[in-house]
């Protein structure tokens, strides 16, 4: 796809380039929505998407474990699930394309959504539970609207000459009146988000807040991970930067050979990753509780009662049912209890150590896993350099940005795709310069 349009909106065209009114660099969710929005708001414009991979929306296809977690119902009343100092900037975009707008948009494509009730976290999925089909419907709509799409085409330089953007690629040159950069962050580089967009905008004098992995597994050498490798269980997790609590959640934790993974770990990983990977400081840790929401006093009473009821059993056996068999043995070993300690023989000091392991085990975090294993990028273009209502660059007119390349990222659960849809829609309006 990608034929040359018949006319130019401004009458300026280089003889050795193909001209479009709007060129969108990056064909992920934000770029796709930007193209749709540009055609919706400016139907007379010729529009092209340039993508360095072989198909559009590759990260959309893997969202929600392939089911397509397209948005989150909590955005109806609470748009604060995003990490950025300037909430006004985020709100200005979500006010133009909010939760209800997203639902109506997908409905217009024939995609109806439902709310997953598991964990009651507001995740919204298509009723077909198939992200790849959502992507195909979206791509077909773009083609139907005459959007030109160029695959396996990498932009090597971007510059502005007079009022024309010159977009040089590994295949040929393009020119345009407007340019929208939606190249994503650095997560899953194999899917096309390799950070190449940062270099393009830096050469246009934009500041990049150092990107780091977010929603990422954590590296930690500790007794529990060693003993429980491969186990998954629901726990309360608290993140610490130094002695300061930076977040807490309850959810599934996976114990791995390198440390910790699972949804609860991803939920609290952002500030730890920033501390380690951006600030280069190593004073991070997590606290784990096998008994979510139970105080140490509550846990102590529970343990004492179990020991009292079964004085002739091994201490580890008294924990069966409260914990899995493997977790019961692991917590006892981590608490330095002798393997053959009977319930009747345990000391008060040993009970205190066991309760501490069960409710407040602390593991030092030394690293995070890398870009291939993180779900989102924290960092990107400094929002101070972007018009908050239009997403147009403050550095150069006619340049717009959308999606994960901006220093905005959100919680797990459809918030980041919601940002892609909203920012793509707003960027595609091409406000101010038109």
Rosetta blueprint (number, residue, H / E / L):
1 X L
2 X L
3 X L
4 X L
5 X L
6 X L
7 X L
8 X L
9 X L
10 X L
11 X L
12 X L
13 X L
14 X L
15 X L
16 X L
17 X E
18 X E
19 X E
20 X E
21 X E
22 X E
23 X E
24 X E
25 X E
26 X L
27 X L
28 X L
29 X H
30 X H
31 X H
32 X H
33 X H
34 X H
35 X H
36 X H
37 X H
38 X H
39 X H
40 X H
41 X H
42 X L
43 X L
44 X L
45 X L
46 X L
47 X E
48 X E
49 X E
50 X E
51 X L
52 X L
53 X L
54 X L
55 X L
56 X L
57 X L
58 X H
59 X H
60 X H
61 X H
62 X H
63 X H
64 X H
65 X H
66 X H
67 X L
68 X L
69 X E
70 X E
71 X E
72 X E
73 X H
74 X H
75 X H
76 X H
77 X L
78 X L
79 X L
80 X L
81 X L
82 X E
83 X E
84 X L
85 X L
86 X L
87 X H
88 X H
89 X H
90 X H
91 X H
92 X H
93 X H
94 X H
95 X L
96 X L
97 X L
98 X L
99 X H
100 X H
101 X H
102 X H
103 X H
104 X H
105 X H
106 X H
107 X H
108 X H
109 X L
110 X L
111 X L
112 X L
113 X E
114 X E
115 X E
116 X L
117 X L
118 X H
119 X H
120 X H
121 X L
122 X L
123 X E
124 X E
125 X E
126 X E
127 X L
128 X L
129 X L
130 X L
131 X H
132 X H
133 X H
134 X H
135 X H
136 X H
137 X H
138 X H
139 X H
140 X H
141 X H
142 X H
143 X H
144 X H
145 X L
146 X L
147 X L
148 X E
149 X E
150 X E
151 X L
152 X L
153 X L
154 X L
155 X E
156 X E
157 X E
158 X E
159 X E
160 X E
161 X E
162 X L
163 X L
164 X E
165 X E
166 X E
167 X E
168 X E
169 X E
170 X L
171 X L
172 X L
173 X E
174 X E
175 X E
176 X E
177 X E
178 X E
179 X E
180 X E
181 X E
182 X L
183 X L
184 X L
185 X L
186 X L
187 X L
188 X L
189 X H
190 X H
191 X H
192 X L
193 X L
194 X L
195 X L
196 X H
197 X H
198 X H
199 X H
200 X H
201 X H
202 X H
203 X L
204 X L
205 X L
206 X L
207 X L
208 X E
209 X E
210 X E
211 X E
212 X E
213 X E
214 X E
215 X L
216 X L
217 X L
218 X E
219 X E
220 X L
221 X L
222 X L
223 X H
224 X H
225 X H
226 X H
227 X H
228 X L
229 X L
230 X L
231 X L
232 X E
233 X E
234 X E
235 X E
236 X E
237 X E
238 X E
239 X E
240 X E
241 X E
242 X L
243 X L
244 X E
245 X E
246 X E
247 X E
248 X E
249 X E
250 X E
251 X E
252 X E
253 X E
254 X E
255 X E
256 X L
257 X L
258 X L
259 X E
260 X E
261 X E
262 X L
263 X H
264 X H
265 X H
266 X H
267 X H
268 X H
269 X H
270 X H
271 X H
272 X H
273 X H
274 X H
275 X H
276 X H
277 X H
278 X H
279 X L
280 X L
281 X L
282 X L
283 X L
284 X E
285 X E
286 X E
287 X E
288 X E
289 X E
290 X L
291 X L
292 X L
293 X L
294 X L
295 X L
296 X H
297 X H
298 X H
299 X H
300 X H
301 X H
302 X H
303 X H
304 X H
305 X H
306 X H
307 X H
308 X H
309 X H
310 X L
311 X L
312 X L
313 X L
314 X E
315 X H
316 X H
317 X H
318 X H
319 X L
320 X E
321 X L
322 X L
323 X E
324 X L
325 X H
326 X H
327 X H
328 X H
329 X H
330 X H
331 X H
332 X H
333 X H
334 X H
335 X L
336 X L
337 X L
338 X L
339 X L
340 X L
341 X L
342 X E
343 X H
344 X H
345 X H
346 X L
347 X L
348 X H
349 X H
350 X H
351 X H
352 X H
353 X H
354 X H
355 X H
356 X H
357 X H
358 X H
359 X H
360 X H
361 X E
362 X E
363 X E
364 X E
365 X E
366 X L
367 X E
368 X E
369 X L
370 X L
371 X H
372 X H
373 X H
374 X L
375 X L
376 X E
377 X E
378 X E
379 X E
380 X E
381 X E
382 X L
383 X H
384 X H
385 X H
386 X E
387 X L
388 X L
389 X L
390 X L
391 X L
392 X E
393 X E
394 X L
395 X L
396 X L
397 X L
398 X L
399 X E
400 X E
401 X E
402 X L
403 X H
404 X H
405 X H
406 X E
407 X L
408 X L
409 X E
410 X E
411 X L
412 X L
413 X L
414 X L
415 X H
416 X H
417 X H
418 X H
419 X H
420 X H
421 X H
422 X H
423 X H
424 X H
425 X H
426 X H
427 X H
428 X H
429 X L
430 X L
431 X L
432 X L
433 X L
434 X L
